[in-house]
Amino acid sequence: MTVARPLPFFGDRRPEVPVAVTAAGEALTLAEMDAHARALAAVAGTADALVALTDDRLNVAVSLLAALHADVPCLMPHDHAAETVRRLRRTYPRACFVADGDGFETATPVRIDRLSPAPPAGSVPVFPGDRVAARVFTSGSTGCPTEHDKRWAAFADVGDMLGERLPFEAGMRVVATVPGQHVFGLEASIMLPLRAGGLLQATRPLFPADIAAALAAGDAPAVLVTTPVHLRALLRSGQAVASPAFVLSATAPLDSSLAAHAESVLEAPVYELFGCTEAGAVATRRTAQESVWQPCRGVRVRASTGGRADVTAPYLAEIVRLADRVRVHRDGCFTLEGRESDLVNVAGKRGSLGDITARLLALPGVEDAVVHVPAESGNGEVRRLVAFVVAPGREAVELRACLRDEVDPAFVPRPLVCVEALPRNAAGKITRASLEAMYRDHLGEAVS
């Protein structure tokens, strides 16, 4: 089901038009961006892959474009930790590592910020849709990270689909708190503006004041691409923010009350994107007003025998089966009914980790929370749920007392541990490994 048709990298745009805003706030034209990408492709030489070790979103896009020019995959690691780089170096000994800074002890990367651009090409880059564009990695939130090849058509078509589905207009800037290497970041903060006539913004603001400054910069209307974690922090900060054209959230479930609050404060519609690393963007909804998901153009969602979602699309080489369970309606839209890893059985009762976490987050003073099921101990003991909560000024015992009024006693986490921060990665997710490590670190502590 892969697509071999040629697809332009920048959609229907001319070489002289601006397509990005650099970290210094300068406009970059299509021709200039392509010249930087061709220079990187030339330096990569006979490398069998490019590895994007860069925090600059524009340089992630240039790395992707260079990999397409060189006909090699662009690897998109979630982090640049020394062990991650060592693992990639062992696995891909002939890869060209690309960075925009120093400090990589385990690799000597090409400094993309020091390359001189290639001579003007005079044409718009076009690539076959079935060419492998990137190799992306799952977050590890449900286990060990795995890698997946993404073909060019998957990125190009999703960028087009998002431009059609969302109220995106030519010239809009995309301000994003998610990294460019994450599939959501690739699709929504890189391919959406490049394919739909917008401006890619190189920087990645994280703190509320930085987000506010990024939204206010420039004359073009801005779109905020973010996560529930960053959105919640922005709203709780009380930071004055210029209203974006709209907000697009993903990487974790967006509670309808949070979406409604965001729409009221930001005076902008808030959309949610449902997808995964393997399939990319699958469906959208305006969460404050809708409970069902509308699949993106060309995407079909069906319920398998066990209720898990099967996703097909013209650019997917095969059916992708998700961990999420769905109920598909006659019009093709669907309702999420949880995922297998989210359902727990305690004392013969079934519950949802997501629901318990949402109720914790709704308690006054709670800024962040996660509910965890510890790994099997092997000694036959009954596993209890454990919660890690960020709630400055509140005690674990009072939070548990409040939660008893919200959930069945069997699902009140024991222990409930108050911590300063949760180990979220750049995409706002928490890996299974980091949760297990946090659990082990707190086993010996006296907790309520």
N, C-alpha and C positions, 0 to 999 in steps of 0.2 A: 504493500500500500504506500510505499515511499513515492515521492514526487520528484521527477527528473527535470521538470521545466525550469528554465533560467529565471532567476529572481534577482532584481537589483537590490543592492545592500541598503540604499537610501530611499527606496520607493520611487515615486515619480518626481524627482527633484533635479534641478540644474546644478552644475559644478560650482557656480559662483555663489550659491545661497548659503547663509549661515546654518549650521546644523548642531552646533554645540557652544557651550560657554565654558571656558577654561577655569581652573582654580583661581587664576588672577582676575577673572571677570571679563576676559576678552572673548570676542566672537571668533569662531573657527568655521571656515567654509567647508563644504563637502570636498572640494578639490584639495584643500590643505589637510584635512583629516586623512584622506586617501593617500596623500603623498607621505605622511608620517607612517601609515600602515605598510606601504610598499617598501619604505626604507627599512622597517623592522623585518619584513619578510626577507629582504636581501641579506641582512645581517644574520638571520637564522640559518641561512644556507641549507645544509643537508640535514638539519635537525628533523626528528620525526614527530615533534610536538612542540608547542609553545606553552609555557606555564605562566599564568598571569599572577605574579606576586605584587600586586599594586592595589593601593586603596583609592587611587584616583579613578573615578568612573569613566572618564574620557579615555584613559589609558587602557582600561579593561576593554572598551569598545574598539580601540585601535589594535589591541592584541588579537581580538576576535577577527577583525577585518584582515589583519596580517596573516593569520592562520588560514583564512579562506584563500587568500592570494597564494600562499605556499602549499595549499592542499594538504594540510596536516591539522589534527585537532588542537584546539586551545583548551588546556586544562584549567579548571576553575576551582582551586582549593578554597575551602571555607575560611581557613586561617593561614597565617604565615609563620606559625611556630616552628622552632628549629626541628622538632621531631617530624612534623608534617613535611618540611622541605627535605629532610634526610630520607623519609620514606619515598617521596616522589623521585628523588635522585637515584635511589636504588631501583625503583620500578621503571623509570624512564631515563636510562643513562645517556641517551642521545638527544634529550630534550633541551630546548633553549629556554632558560629561565629569564623572565622579564620583570623588571622592577622600576620604581621611580624614586628609590632611596637606597641608602647603604644599610649595613647591619645584618647581612645574611652570612653567618659564619659557615653554613653548610653548603653554600652555593655561591658562585660568582655570576650574578645575573647581568644581562644586558640592561644598561640604564636607558630606558626609553626616553627620559627627559633630556638626554644628551645627544640623541641621534639627529643628524641633519635630514630634513625631508628630501624625498626623491624628487626628481624633476616632474613637473605637471604632466598628468596622463592625457588630459583633454577629453576624457570619457568617464562615464559613470560605471563603477565596478558592478559586474553581474556574475552570478555564480549558479551552477546547477543546484536544484533543490535537494537532491539526494546526497550532496557532498556533506561529510561529517564536519560540523563547524566547531563543536565543543564537546568536551568530556566533563560532565558535571558530577557532583558527589552529593548523596543524601546527607541529611544533617546529623544522623546518628541518634535522633530523639527516641527511636524505638529499638535501637540495637547498633550494630557496627555500620559505619558509613559504607555505602556501595557506590560504584561509579556507573555512569550511563552515558552513552554517546547520543548527542543531539544533532540531527541533520539541519541544514540551513533552512529548509522549508518549514521546519517546526518553529524556528524563531521568526522568520519572515511572516508566515501566515498568522501566528499569534499576535505579532505586532499590528498587523492589519486588522485582525478581529477586535482587538482592544480599542483601536481607533474608531471602529464602527460602533461598538457597543457603548462606549463611554462618551460623555459630552466633551470630547477632546477636539480642539480647534487648532488649525495651523498657527504656528508662532508661539504656542504655549510652552513655557519652561516646565521641566519635570524636576522637582526637588524631592530627593529620596533619602530616607534614613536607613535603607537596607543596602547591603554591599552589592556591587555589580556582579560578583561571581555567583551569587545565589540565583537560582532559576527565576524566582519572582523578580529580583533586581534586573536580571538580564532582559526579561520580557517587558516589564513595566517601566523601568527607568532608562533602558537603552533602546530596545527595539520599538517600543511605542512612539517615543519622540522622533526617532530616525525614520521610521516608516510612515508616520502620520503627519509629517510636516512640522514637527515641534523642535524644541531645543533641548539637547541633553545637557544636564548640569553636572560638572565634574566633581564637585564637592559632595560630601556626605555628612550633613549636620546631624548630631545626636541629641544634644542638650536643648531644652526648650528655647533658650535665648538664641542659640545658633539656628534652630529651625525658623524662629520668627524672623531673624535677619535674612535668611536665605529666601523666605517667602516674600519679603519686602524688597529685595534687591532687583534692580532692573525694571523696565517698563512693561514687559510682556506678562500676561497673566500666568500664575504659577499653579501647578498641580502638585499635591502632596501625596507621595507614595510612601507608605509607612507600615507599621505593625501595631497590633493592639497595645503592646507594652509601651512603645514610644508615644502612641496617641494618648494613652492613659496618663503618662508622665507629663505630657504637654498640657493637658487639661487641668491636672492637679496643681501645676505650677502657678496658674493664674497669669501666665505670661500673655501680654497683649500681642495678638497675631493678626496680620493682614489676612483677610478671608481668601483662601485659595479658590480656584475655579471648582474643584472637587477634590475629594480625598479617596484614595484607593488603598485598602488594607488587606494584608494576607499574612501567611506563615503560622497563624494560630487563630482559633475561633474568635470572632468579634461578637461580644455580647450585644444584644439589641438595645439595651439601656445605655451602654457606652456609646453606641452608634448614634442614638437619639441625642444624647448629651453633646456629642461632638458636633452634630448638625446645628444644634442650638447655639453653641458657643462660637463655632467657626463660621456660621452662616453659610454653609456649603453642604451639598449632598455628599454622603459618605457611602461608598460602594465597597463591597467585599469580593475578593477573588478566591475561588476554590480551585486548587490544583495540587500538583505534586511534582517532584523532580522527574519521575519517569514519563509523565504525560504532558507536563507543562500546564498552562492555564486550561481549565475545564469549563468553568461556569462563573457567573457573577450574580450578584443581587444587591439591592439597596436595603441593607440589613434593618434599618429603623422602620421600614415599611413592608418588607417582604420576608417570608420564612422559607419560600421555595427558591431553588436555584435554576437559572436559565442557562442552558449550555451555550457555549460560544459557537459561532457559525462553523458548520462542518463537524462539530463534535457530537457524538452520540454516547449516551450513558444508559446502560442496561443493568438490571439486577441479575447476578448469577444465581445459581441454585441455592447457594448459602446466603444470598442477600448482599454479597459484596459487589461493589461497583465495577463493571467492565466498561472501559473507555476505548472508543475507536475514533480515528480522525484520518483524513486523507494523507497526512504527513507522518503518521505513526506506522512503523514497519509491522507492528503486530498489536493485538489487543493488550491493553494494559489493565491488569486487575489490581484495584486499590484495596487497602485495608479497611476502607470506610464502607459501612452498610448503608444502602439507599432504598428508598421507595420511589419508583418512577411513576409519574402521572401520565395520563393519556396524551397530553400535549408535548411530552418529551422532557418537561421540567422534572425536577426531583427534589426530594426532601432527604436530608442527612439524618440517619438514625444512629449515629455513633460509629466508632471503629472498634474492632475486636480488642485491641490493646487497651481501650478506654474502659471496657466493662470489667468489673471485679465482682468476686463472690466472697462475701464475708459472713460467716456464721449462717450459711445457707441462704443469704439474701444477695440479690444482684443490685449493683449500683454503678454509677458513672463517675470516673475520676474528674472528667470535665465539669460535671454538674457540681461536685463538691468544691472544686477549685473556684468556680464562678461564685458560689455562695460565700466562700472565704473572701474573695475579692470585693464582694458587696458590703462587707462589714466595715463600719467606720474606722478610719485610721489605717486600714490595710492597703499598702502600696503595691505589693506583689506577693504572689503565692504559687505554690505548686504542691500537688498531692502525689505521693510516690508509693509504689508497691515494691518493697524490698525483694531482692532476689531470693529464691528458695534457699533455705538454710541446710536442708538435707537431714535435719534431726527430728522432723515430724512436728515441729512447733507450728501453731496457727499463726499465719502472718497477719499483722495489723497494718493498717494504713499509717503512713507518716506524712506530716505536712511541714514544709519549710515556708515561713511567712516573714515578709518584711513589713513591720508595723511599728515605727518609732513611737515610743511612749506607751505602748500597750504590752500587757503581759500575756504569756501563753495561756495561763489558766483562765483569764477572762475571755480570751478569744474562743477557747474551747467551750466555755459556758454559753457564749452567744451562738456558737455553731450547733449546739445541742437543740436549740429551738428551730433549726433550719433543716436538719437531716436526721435520719434514723440513727439511734445511738451506735449501732454497729459500724456506721461509717464516719463517726467522729474520730479523726486521726489521733493515734496514741503511739508515739509522742507527737506533739505539735511544738516545733522548735522555731523560736524567733531568731532571725539572722539579719545581718546588715545588708546583704545583697544576695541575689541568686546568680548562679553561674551561667548566665545567658550568653550565647555567642552573638556574633555580629548581626545575625538575622533575627535575633530575639528569641531563639529557641534554646532549650536545655537538653543536652544529650543524656542518654541513659547512663553512660559511663560517669558523667559529672555528678548525676544524682546519686549513684551508688557510692561515689567517693565522699560526697557530702554526708550521706547516711553513715558511712563507716567513721567519719571524723566525729560524729556526734553520738555514737553509741555509748561512749563512756561518760557522757555528760549527764547531769541530773536535770531531767526535763519533766514538765508537768504532764 
